[in-house]
Amino acid sequence: MASPVTDSAGLSPLIETVSWNADAVGTLSMPEAEAPMSSSVLNSCNIPKPPPLPSKIFTRNKHPKWPPGSCFVPKETKDMWDKLFKDGNGADLCIFTEDKSCIFAHSSVLSIASPVLGYRIRQSKIKHGMKYIQIPGLPHDAVLVFIRFLYSSCYEEEELKKYALHLLLLSHCCSVPQLKRVCICYLEQDFLTTENVIDTLLLARKCDAPRLVLICVRMVVKNFKSVSSTEGWKLMKRIYPDIEQELVESVVEADSKKEESQRKIEEKKVYTQLYEAMEALLHICKDGCRTIGPRDKMLKGNQIACNFPACKGLEALVRHFSGCKTRVPGGCGHCKRMWQLLELHSRMCNEPDSCKVPLCRHFKEKIQQQCKKDETKWKLLVNKVIAAKNGSYLFSSR
């Protein structure tokens, strides 16, 4: 899905200077014992309290997908609060944005919707009966969408797509959790690209969005080559070298885990093949095969095709072993492999007296004479072969 147009190119410097100035909102927080506004002040304006947000109902084992709905309140209520915001009737607050333009609002509404804004409004100066605050560093339209949400809990989807990062920053700094959840949900599902993932990661770290941080890191690890060539990465490398180091270490760790996982897969494949060879060896010597018969029986001409996958590989080895003139360990490479397979079988065989595999009892007796070091290696090999047997569905029954 193509990424929506967003002003993320100018966001990285904003993240660096996220601490706004003394007239801004972002760095202010409510004091621990802040006294509430008096009822006389709240009742001075005939403005109804904003309706409470309905609680979301989640079904078990089902996660909502973005957007959960662009409006959380009935249409009639939305229209009423939108009209109050757009008309500005009785507005007593002017919010200056980055381009020095002003957004008119009602201080009582914003104070109820955001405790951080409420505190800042009470600290603001009053001139000609109007209060003034500043929200610098963000586009005027993004602030407009944010203030509208404080009135009606509504947003336009296209506006959210365009200003998702800015709205996340505002909702975090002004303590508006419902809008913050909407922004995070959208950023996690539909926003991330290799071009904007670094900006999103930096902002998610500052806005306490750990799940979004994890998703961004996974995307960086998966697409490291393309992400590391973006302007966002170069800016991060210059301003936040510690974060760049963390991401590089994550990439190295992911590569190491991938290599280790691949090594284990290859190792398990070898032990699986060894177990299949043990099955095929017993099958050849006990039941007979379509090309190799048991030692004491003639091969039947109408023998059905063999279902043991390792039989084909063992046929040539068994034929060579039976006719080789050297046939001593170390004297012939093929015979050496056969000797090892026979010894492995004898260590896994529980019926040496009745077993028809050649040299089974011989190797059982030889085990008593082996040194402790060799015995430990063979036990480890047997355990891994048995573990491969128990963990695979590819083995046929004897």
DRENDO-1510 file (C-alpha; in Angstrom, 1 decimal, always signed):
<recs>
REC; n; res; u; v; w
REC; 1; MET; +0.0; +0.0; +0.0 .
REC; 2; ALA; +1.4; +3.4; -1.0 .
REC; 3; SER; +2.2; +5.7; +1.9 .
REC; 4; PRO; +0.0; +8.7; +2.2 .
REC; 5; VAL; +1.4; +12.1; +1.6 .
REC; 6; THR; +2.8; +13.5; +4.9 .
REC; 7; ASP; +5.1; +16.3; +6.0 .
REC; 8; SER; +7.5; +13.9; +7.6 .
REC; 9; ALA; +10.6; +15.5; +6.0 .
REC; 10; GLY; +10.3; +18.4; +8.4 .
REC; 11; LEU; +9.4; +16.3; +11.4 .
REC; 12; SER; +12.9; +15.0; +12.3 .
REC; 13; PRO; +14.2; +18.5; +13.4 .
REC; 14; LEU; +10.9; +18.9; +15.3 .
REC; 15; ILE; +11.6; +15.6; +17.2 .
REC; 16; GLU; +15.0; +16.9; +18.1 .
REC; 17; THR; +13.5; +20.1; +19.6 .
REC; 18; VAL; +10.3; +18.6; +21.0 .
REC; 19; SER; +10.7; +20.7; +24.2 .
REC; 20; TRP; +8.6; +23.7; +23.3 .
REC; 21; ASN; +9.3; +27.2; +24.6 .
REC; 22; ALA; +7.8; +28.8; +27.7 .
REC; 23; ASP; +4.6; +29.8; +25.8 .
REC; 24; ALA; +4.0; +26.3; +24.4 .
REC; 25; VAL; +2.0; +23.4; +25.7 .
REC; 26; GLY; +4.3; +20.4; +25.3 .
REC; 27; THR; +6.6; +20.6; +28.3 .
REC; 28; LEU; +4.0; +21.6; +30.8 .
REC; 29; SER; +2.3; +19.1; +33.1 .
REC; 30; MET; -0.3; +19.3; +35.8 .
REC; 31; PRO; +1.2; +20.0; +39.3 .
REC; 32; GLU; +0.5; +17.2; +41.8 .
REC; 33; ALA; -1.9; +19.3; +43.9 .
REC; 34; GLU; -3.4; +21.6; +41.3 .
REC; 35; ALA; -6.7; +23.1; +42.5 .
REC; 36; PRO; -9.7; +22.6; +40.2 .
REC; 37; MET; -11.4; +25.6; +38.6 .
REC; 38; SER; -14.2; +27.0; +40.6 .
REC; 39; SER; -17.7; +26.2; +39.7 .
REC; 40; SER; -18.5; +30.0; +39.2 .
REC; 41; VAL; -15.9; +30.2; +36.5 .
REC; 42; LEU; -17.2; +27.0; +34.7 .
REC; 43; ASN; -20.8; +28.2; +34.9 .
REC; 44; SER; -20.0; +31.7; +33.5 .
REC; 45; CYS; -20.4; +30.4; +30.0 .
REC; 46; ASN; -23.5; +28.6; +28.7 .
REC; 47; ILE; -21.4; +25.8; +27.1 .
REC; 48; PRO; -22.5; +22.2; +27.7 .
REC; 49; LYS; -19.9; +19.7; +28.9 .
REC; 50; PRO; -18.6; +17.5; +26.1 .
REC; 51; PRO; -20.3; +14.1; +26.0 .
REC; 52; PRO; -18.3; +11.2; +27.5 .
REC; 53; LEU; -16.6; +8.9; +25.0 .
REC; 54; PRO; -18.3; +5.5; +24.8 .
REC; 55; SER; -16.2; +2.6; +25.9 .
REC; 56; LYS; -15.0; +0.2; +23.2 .
REC; 57; ILE; -16.3; -3.3; +23.2 .
REC; 58; PHE; -13.7; -5.9; +22.1 .
REC; 59; THR; -14.6; -9.4; +21.2 .
REC; 60; ARG; -12.3; -12.2; +22.4 .
REC; 61; ASN; -9.5; -13.2; +20.0 .
REC; 62; LYS; -10.4; -10.4; +17.7 .
REC; 63; HIS; -8.4; -7.2; +17.3 .
REC; 64; PRO; -10.0; -4.1; +15.7 .
REC; 65; LYS; -8.5; -2.8; +12.5 .
REC; 66; TRP; -7.9; +0.8; +11.7 .
REC; 67; PRO; -9.9; +2.9; +11.4 .
REC; 68; PRO; -12.2; +2.0; +14.3 .
REC; 69; GLY; -14.6; +4.7; +13.1 .
REC; 70; SER; -13.9; +8.3; +12.3 .
REC; 71; CYS; -16.4; +9.4; +14.9 .
REC; 72; PHE; -17.0; +8.1; +18.5 .
REC; 73; VAL; -20.3; +10.0; +19.1 .
REC; 74; PRO; -23.8; +10.2; +17.5 .
REC; 75; LYS; -24.0; +12.4; +14.4 .
REC; 76; GLU; -26.3; +14.9; +16.1 .
REC; 77; THR; -23.8; +15.5; +18.9 .
REC; 78; LYS; -20.9; +15.6; +16.5 .
REC; 79; ASP; -22.6; +18.3; +14.4 .
REC; 80; MET; -23.4; +20.4; +17.4 .
REC; 81; TRP; -19.9; +20.4; +18.7 .
REC; 82; ASP; -18.4; +20.9; +15.2 .
REC; 83; LYS; -20.6; +23.9; +14.8 .
REC; 84; LEU; -19.6; +25.3; +18.1 .
REC; 85; PHE; -15.9; +24.9; +17.1 .
REC; 86; LYS; -16.3; +26.2; +13.6 .
REC; 87; ASP; -18.5; +29.2; +14.4 .
REC; 88; GLY; -16.4; +30.1; +17.5 .
REC; 89; ASN; -19.5; +31.6; +19.3 .
REC; 90; GLY; -18.4; +32.8; +22.7 .
REC; 91; ALA; -14.7; +31.8; +22.1 .
REC; 92; ASP; -12.4; +33.2; +24.8 .
REC; 93; LEU; -9.1; +31.6; +23.7 .
REC; 94; CYS; -6.7; +32.3; +20.8 .
REC; 95; ILE; -4.2; +29.5; +19.8 .
REC; 96; PHE; -1.3; +30.8; +17.7 .
REC; 97; THR; +0.3; +28.2; +15.4 .
REC; 98; GLU; +3.6; +28.0; +13.5 .
REC; 99; ASP; +2.6; +30.4; +10.8 .
REC; 100; LYS; +1.3; +33.0; +13.3 .
REC; 101; SER; -2.3; +32.3; +12.4 .
REC; 102; CYS; -4.9; +32.0; +15.2 .
REC; 103; ILE; -7.4; +29.3; +16.0 .
REC; 104; PHE; -10.3; +30.4; +18.2 .
REC; 105; ALA; -11.6; +28.1; +20.9 .
REC; 106; HIS; -13.3; +27.9; +24.2 .
REC; 107; SER; -11.0; +27.5; +27.2 .
REC; 108; SER; -13.5; +25.6; +29.3 .
REC; 109; VAL; -13.9; +22.9; +26.5 .
REC; 110; LEU; -10.1; +22.5; +26.1 .
REC; 111; SER; -9.5; +22.4; +29.8 .
REC; 112; ILE; -11.9; +19.5; +30.2 .
REC; 113; ALA; -10.6; +17.6; +27.2 .
REC; 114; SER; -6.9; +18.1; +28.1 .
REC; 115; PRO; -5.5; +18.6; +31.6 .
REC; 116; VAL; -2.2; +19.8; +30.2 .
REC; 117; LEU; -3.9; +22.4; +28.0 .
REC; 118; GLY; -6.1; +23.4; +30.9 .
REC; 119; TYR; -3.1; +24.1; +33.1 .
REC; 120; ARG; -1.5; +26.1; +30.3 .
REC; 121; ILE; -4.6; +28.1; +29.7 .
REC; 122; ARG; -4.9; +29.1; +33.4 .
REC; 123; GLN; -1.3; +30.3; +33.2 .
REC; 124; SER; -1.8; +32.3; +30.1 .
REC; 125; LYS; -2.1; +36.1; +29.9 .
REC; 126; ILE; -5.5; +37.8; +29.2 .
REC; 127; LYS; -5.6; +40.7; +26.7 .
REC; 128; HIS; -8.9; +42.5; +25.8 .
REC; 129; GLY; -10.8; +39.6; +27.4 .
REC; 130; MET; -9.1; +36.9; +25.3 .
REC; 131; LYS; -6.6; +34.4; +26.5 .
REC; 132; TYR; -3.5; +33.5; +24.3 .
REC; 133; ILE; -1.4; +30.4; +24.1 .
REC; 134; GLN; +1.1; +29.1; +21.4 .
REC; 135; ILE; +1.6; +25.7; +19.8 .
REC; 136; PRO; +4.6; +26.2; +17.6 .
REC; 137; GLY; +6.6; +23.8; +15.5 .
REC; 138; LEU; +3.5; +22.1; +13.9 .
REC; 139; PRO; +1.4; +22.8; +10.8 .
REC; 140; HIS; -1.6; +25.0; +11.3 .
REC; 141; ASP; -3.9; +22.4; +9.8 .
REC; 142; ALA; -2.6; +19.6; +12.1 .
REC; 143; VAL; -3.3; +21.8; +15.2 .
REC; 144; LEU; -6.8; +22.5; +13.7 .
REC; 145; VAL; -7.5; +18.8; +13.4 .
REC; 146; PHE; -6.3; +18.3; +17.0 .
REC; 147; ILE; -8.5; +21.0; +18.5 .
REC; 148; ARG; -11.5; +19.8; +16.5 .
REC; 149; PHE; -11.0; +16.3; +18.0 .
REC; 150; LEU; -11.0; +17.9; +21.5 .
REC; 151; TYR; -14.5; +19.2; +20.8 .
REC; 152; SER; -16.3; +16.4; +19.0 .
REC; 153; SER; -13.9; +13.4; +19.3 .
REC; 154; CYS; -14.1; +13.2; +15.5 .
REC; 155; TYR; -11.5; +13.4; +12.6 .
REC; 156; GLU; -11.5; +13.0; +8.9 .
REC; 157; GLU; -9.6; +10.0; +7.7 .
REC; 158; GLU; -7.6; +11.9; +5.1 .
REC; 159; GLU; -6.5; +14.4; +7.7 .
REC; 160; LEU; -5.4; +11.7; +10.0 .
REC; 161; LYS; -3.4; +10.1; +7.2 .
REC; 162; LYS; -1.7; +13.4; +6.4 .
REC; 163; TYR; -1.0; +14.5; +10.0 .
REC; 164; ALA; -0.7; +11.2; +11.9 .
REC; 165; LEU; +2.8; +11.9; +13.2 .
REC; 166; HIS; +1.9; +15.5; +14.3 .
REC; 167; LEU; -1.3; +14.3; +15.9 .
REC; 168; LEU; +0.6; +11.6; +17.8 .
REC; 169; LEU; +3.0; +14.2; +19.2 .
REC; 170; LEU; +0.2; +16.6; +20.1 .
REC; 171; SER; -2.0; +13.9; +21.7 .
REC; 172; HIS; +1.0; +12.6; +23.8 .
REC; 173; CYS; +2.1; +16.1; +24.9 .
REC; 174; CYS; -1.4; +17.2; +25.7 .
REC; 175; SER; -2.5; +13.9; +27.4 .
REC; 176; VAL; -5.3; +12.9; +25.0 .
REC; 177; PRO; -5.1; +9.1; +25.2 .
REC; 178; GLN; -8.1; +8.4; +22.9 .
REC; 179; LEU; -6.5; +10.3; +20.0 .
REC; 180; LYS; -3.1; +8.8; +20.7 .
REC; 181; ARG; -4.5; +5.3; +20.4 .
REC; 182; VAL; -6.1; +6.1; +17.0 .
REC; 183; CYS; -2.8; +7.5; +15.7 .
REC; 184; ILE; -0.7; +4.6; +16.9 .
REC; 185; CYS; -3.2; +2.1; +15.4 .
REC; 186; TYR; -3.0; +3.8; +12.0 .
REC; 187; LEU; +0.8; +4.2; +12.1 .
REC; 188; GLU; +1.2; +0.5; +12.9 .
REC; 189; GLN; -1.1; -0.8; +10.2 .
REC; 190; ASP; -1.0; +1.5; +7.1 .
REC; 191; PHE; +1.7; +4.1; +7.4 .
REC; 192; LEU; +5.2; +2.7; +7.6 .
REC; 193; THR; +7.5; +2.8; +4.6 .
REC; 194; THR; +11.3; +2.6; +4.4 .
REC; 195; GLU; +11.3; +6.4; +3.9 .
REC; 196; ASN; +9.4; +7.3; +7.1 .
REC; 197; VAL; +10.1; +4.5; +9.4 .
REC; 198; ILE; +13.0; +6.3; +11.1 .
REC; 199; ASP; +10.9; +9.5; +11.8 .
REC; 200; THR; +8.2; +7.3; +13.1 .
REC; 201; LEU; +10.6; +5.3; +15.3 .
REC; 202; LEU; +12.1; +8.4; +16.9 .
REC; 203; LEU; +8.7; +9.9; +17.6 .
REC; 204; ALA; +7.4; +6.6; +19.0 .
REC; 205; ARG; +10.3; +6.5; +21.4 .
REC; 206; LYS; +9.5; +10.0; +22.7 .
REC; 207; CYS; +5.8; +9.4; +22.8 .
REC; 208; ASP; +5.9; +6.2; +24.9 .
REC; 209; ALA; +4.6; +3.9; +22.2 .
REC; 210; PRO; +6.6; +0.6; +22.8 .
REC; 211; ARG; +4.6; -1.6; +20.4 .
REC; 212; LEU; +5.1; +1.0; +17.6 .
REC; 213; VAL; +8.8; +1.1; +18.4 .
REC; 214; LEU; +9.0; -2.7; +18.1 .
REC; 215; ILE; +7.2; -2.7; +14.7 .
REC; 216; CYS; +9.5; +0.1; +13.4 .
REC; 217; VAL; +12.7; -1.8; +14.6 .
REC; 218; ARG; +11.5; -5.0; +12.9 .
REC; 219; MET; +11.0; -3.1; +9.7 .
REC; 220; VAL; +14.4; -1.5; +9.9 .
REC; 221; VAL; +16.0; -5.0; +10.5 .
REC; 222; LYS; +14.1; -6.5; +7.6 .
REC; 223; ASN; +14.9; -3.7; +5.2 .
REC; 224; PHE; +18.2; -2.4; +6.6 .
REC; 225; LYS; +19.9; -1.8; +3.3 .
REC; 226; SER; +17.2; +0.5; +1.9 .
REC; 227; VAL; +16.4; +2.2; +5.3 .
REC; 228; SER; +20.1; +3.0; +5.9 .
REC; 229; SER; +20.3; +5.0; +2.7 .
REC; 230; THR; +17.4; +7.3; +3.5 .
REC; 231; GLU; +17.7; +10.9; +4.7 .
REC; 232; GLY; +16.0; +10.0; +8.0 .
REC; 233; TRP; +18.7; +7.5; +8.8 .
REC; 234; LYS; +21.5; +10.0; +8.0 .
REC; 235; LEU; +19.9; +12.6; +10.2 .
REC; 236; MET; +19.4; +10.2; +13.0 .
REC; 237; LYS; +23.0; +9.1; +12.7 .
REC; 238; ARG; +24.1; +12.7; +13.2 .
REC; 239; ILE; +21.7; +13.6; +16.0 .
REC; 240; TYR; +21.1; +10.3; +17.8 .
REC; 241; PRO; +24.2; +8.1; +17.3 .
REC; 242; ASP; +23.2; +6.0; +20.3 .
REC; 243; ILE; +19.9; +5.0; +18.6 .
REC; 244; GLU; +21.8; +4.3; +15.4 .
REC; 245; GLN; +24.1; +2.0; +17.3 .
REC; 246; GLU; +21.1; +0.2; +18.9 .
REC; 247; LEU; +19.6; -0.4; +15.5 .
REC; 248; VAL; +22.9; -1.7; +14.0 .
REC; 249; GLU; +23.2; -4.1; +17.0 .
REC; 250; SER; +19.6; -5.3; +16.4 .
REC; 251; VAL; +20.5; -6.0; +12.7 .
REC; 252; VAL; +23.6; -7.9; +13.7 .
REC; 253; GLU; +21.7; -9.9; +16.3 .
REC; 254; ALA; +19.0; -10.7; +13.8 .
REC; 255; ASP; +21.5; -11.9; +11.3 .
REC; 256; SER; +23.2; -14.1; +14.0 .
REC; 257; LYS; +19.9; -15.6; +15.0 .
REC; 258; LYS; +19.1; -16.3; +11.3 .
REC; 259; GLU; +22.5; -18.0; +10.8 .
REC; 260; GLU; +22.1; -20.0; +14.0 .
REC; 261; SER; +18.6; -21.1; +12.9 .
REC; 262; GLN; +19.8; -22.1; +9.5 .
REC; 263; ARG; +22.7; -24.0; +11.1 .
REC; 264; LYS; +20.3; -25.9; +13.3 .
REC; 265; ILE; +18.0; -26.7; +10.4 .
REC; 266; GLU; +21.0; -28.1; +8.4 .
REC; 267; GLU; +22.1; -30.1; +11.5 .
REC; 268; LYS; +18.7; -31.5; +12.0 .
REC; 269; LYS; +18.6; -32.5; +8.4 .
REC; 270; VAL; +21.8; -34.5; +8.8 .
REC; 271; TYR; +20.5; -36.3; +11.8 .
REC; 272; THR; +17.2; -37.0; +10.1 .
REC; 273; GLN; +19.1; -38.5; +7.1 .
REC; 274; LEU; +21.1; -40.7; +9.5 .
REC; 275; TYR; +17.9; -42.0; +11.1 .
REC; 276; GLU; +16.4; -42.7; +7.7 .
REC; 277; ALA; +19.6; -44.6; +6.8 .
REC; 278; MET; +19.2; -46.7; +10.0 .
REC; 279; GLU; +15.6; -47.5; +8.9 .
REC; 280; ALA; +16.7; -48.4; +5.4 .
REC; 281; LEU; +19.6; -50.5; +6.6 .
REC; 282; LEU; +17.3; -52.6; +8.8 .
REC; 283; HIS; +14.8; -52.8; +6.0 .
REC; 284; ILE; +17.4; -54.1; +3.5 .
REC; 285; CYS; +18.8; -56.7; +5.9 .
REC; 286; LYS; +15.5; -57.9; +7.4 .
REC; 287; ASP; +12.7; -57.4; +4.9 .
REC; 288; GLY; +14.5; -57.2; +1.6 .
REC; 289; CYS; +14.4; -54.5; -1.0 .
REC; 290; ARG; +13.4; -54.3; -4.7 .
REC; 291; THR; +17.1; -54.3; -5.7 .
REC; 292; ILE; +18.8; -55.8; -2.5 .
REC; 293; GLY; +17.5; -58.9; -0.9 .
REC; 294; PRO; +18.0; -60.2; +2.7 .
REC; 295; ARG; +21.1; -62.2; +3.3 .
REC; 296; ASP; +19.2; -65.5; +3.6 .
REC; 297; LYS; +16.5; -65.0; +0.9 .
REC; 298; MET; +16.3; -64.7; -2.8 .
REC; 299; LEU; +15.0; -61.4; -4.2 .
REC; 300; LYS; +11.5; -61.7; -5.5 .
REC; 301; GLY; +10.9; -60.6; -9.1 .
REC; 302; ASN; +7.5; -59.0; -8.3 .
REC; 303; GLN; +8.8; -57.0; -5.3 .
REC; 304; ILE; +7.0; -53.7; -5.1 .
REC; 305; ALA; +8.8; -50.4; -5.2 .
REC; 306; CYS; +10.6; -49.4; -2.0 .
REC; 307; ASN; +9.1; -46.7; +0.1 .
REC; 308; PHE; +12.3; -46.1; +2.2 .
REC; 309; PRO; +13.9; -42.8; +0.9 .
REC; 310; ALA; +17.4; -43.8; +2.0 .
REC; 311; CYS; +17.4; -47.2; +0.3 .
REC; 312; LYS; +18.5; -45.8; -3.0 .
REC; 313; GLY; +21.5; -44.1; -1.5 .
REC; 314; LEU; +22.5; -47.2; +0.5 .
REC; 315; GLU; +22.2; -49.7; -2.4 .
REC; 316; ALA; +25.5; -48.6; -4.0 .
REC; 317; LEU; +27.3; -48.4; -0.6 .
REC; 318; VAL; +26.1; -51.9; +0.4 .
REC; 319; ARG; +27.1; -53.4; -2.9 .
REC; 320; HIS; +30.6; -51.8; -2.7 .
REC; 321; PHE; +31.0; -52.9; +0.9 .
REC; 322; SER; +30.1; -56.5; +0.1 .
REC; 323; GLY; +32.6; -56.7; -2.7 .
REC; 324; CYS; +35.5; -54.5; -1.6 .
REC; 325; LYS; +38.8; -56.2; -1.2 .
REC; 326; THR; +40.1; -53.6; +1.4 .
REC; 327; ARG; +37.0; -53.4; +3.7 .
REC; 328; VAL; +38.9; -52.0; +6.7 .
REC; 329; PRO; +38.2; -48.7; +8.5 .
REC; 330; GLY; +40.5; -46.1; +7.1 .
REC; 331; GLY; +41.5; -48.2; +4.1 .
REC; 332; CYS; +38.6; -47.2; +1.9 .
REC; 333; GLY; +36.4; -44.1; +2.2 .
REC; 334; HIS; +33.2; -45.8; +1.2 .
REC; 335; CYS; +33.8; -48.7; +3.5 .
REC; 336; LYS; +34.6; -46.3; +6.3 .
REC; 337; ARG; +31.2; -44.7; +5.9 .
REC; 338; MET; +29.6; -48.2; +6.0 .
REC; 339; TRP; +31.4; -49.2; +9.1 .
REC; 340; GLN; +30.2; -46.0; +10.8 .
REC; 341; LEU; +26.6; -46.7; +9.8 .
REC; 342; LEU; +26.8; -50.2; +11.1 .
REC; 343; GLU; +28.3; -49.1; +14.4 .
REC; 344; LEU; +25.6; -46.4; +14.8 .
REC; 345; HIS; +22.9; -49.1; +14.1 .
REC; 346; SER; +24.4; -51.4; +16.8 .
REC; 347; ARG; +24.3; -48.6; +19.4 .
REC; 348; MET; +20.6; -48.0; +18.6 .
REC; 349; CYS; +19.7; -51.7; +18.3 .
REC; 350; ASN; +17.9; -53.3; +21.3 .
REC; 351; GLU; +17.9; -56.9; +19.8 .
REC; 352; PRO; +21.5; -57.7; +18.9 .
REC; 353; ASP; +21.0; -61.5; +19.3 .
REC; 354; SER; +18.3; -61.7; +16.7 .
REC; 355; CYS; +19.3; -58.7; +14.5 .
REC; 356; LYS; +20.1; -59.5; +10.9 .
REC; 357; VAL; +22.2; -56.4; +10.3 .
REC; 358; PRO; +25.8; -57.5; +9.7 .
REC; 359; LEU; +28.3; -57.0; +12.6 .
REC; 360; CYS; +25.7; -55.8; +15.0 .
REC; 361; ARG; +26.9; -58.1; +17.9 .
REC; 362; HIS; +30.5; -57.4; +16.9 .
REC; 363; PHE; +30.1; -53.7; +17.5 .
REC; 364; LYS; +28.2; -54.3; +20.7 .
REC; 365; GLU; +31.2; -56.1; +22.1 .
REC; 366; LYS; +33.6; -53.5; +20.7 .
REC; 367; ILE; +31.8; -50.8; +22.7 .
REC; 368; GLN; +33.1; -52.2; +25.9 .
REC; 369; GLN; +36.7; -51.6; +24.8 .
REC; 370; GLN; +36.3; -47.9; +23.6 .
REC; 371; CYS; +37.8; -45.0; +25.5 .
REC; 372; LYS; +35.5; -42.7; +27.4 .
REC; 373; LYS; +36.0; -39.8; +25.0 .
REC; 374; ASP; +34.9; -41.8; +21.9 .
REC; 375; GLU; +32.0; -43.3; +23.9 .
REC; 376; THR; +30.8; -39.8; +24.8 .
REC; 377; LYS; +30.8; -38.7; +21.2 .
REC; 378; TRP; +28.9; -41.7; +20.1 .
REC; 379; LYS; +26.3; -41.3; +22.9 .
REC; 380; LEU; +25.8; -37.6; +21.8 .
REC; 381; LEU; +25.3; -38.7; +18.2 .
REC; 382; VAL; +22.8; -41.4; +19.1 .
REC; 383; ASN; +20.8; -38.9; +21.3 .
REC; 384; LYS; +20.6; -36.4; +18.4 .
REC; 385; VAL; +19.6; -39.0; +15.9 .
REC; 386; ILE; +16.8; -40.2; +18.2 .
REC; 387; ALA; +15.8; -36.6; +18.9 .
REC; 388; ALA; +15.5; -36.0; +15.1 .
REC; 389; LYS; +13.4; -39.1; +14.9 .
REC; 390; ASN; +11.0; -37.9; +17.6 .
REC; 391; GLY; +10.7; -34.4; +16.2 .
REC; 392; SER; +9.9; -35.3; +12.5 .
REC; 393; TYR; +6.8; -36.6; +10.8 .
REC; 394; LEU; +8.8; -37.7; +7.7 .
REC; 395; PHE; +9.9; -41.1; +9.2 .
REC; 396; SER; +8.3; -44.2; +8.1 .
REC; 397; SER; +7.5; -47.0; +10.5 .
REC; 398; ARG; +9.6; -50.2; +10.6 .
</recs>
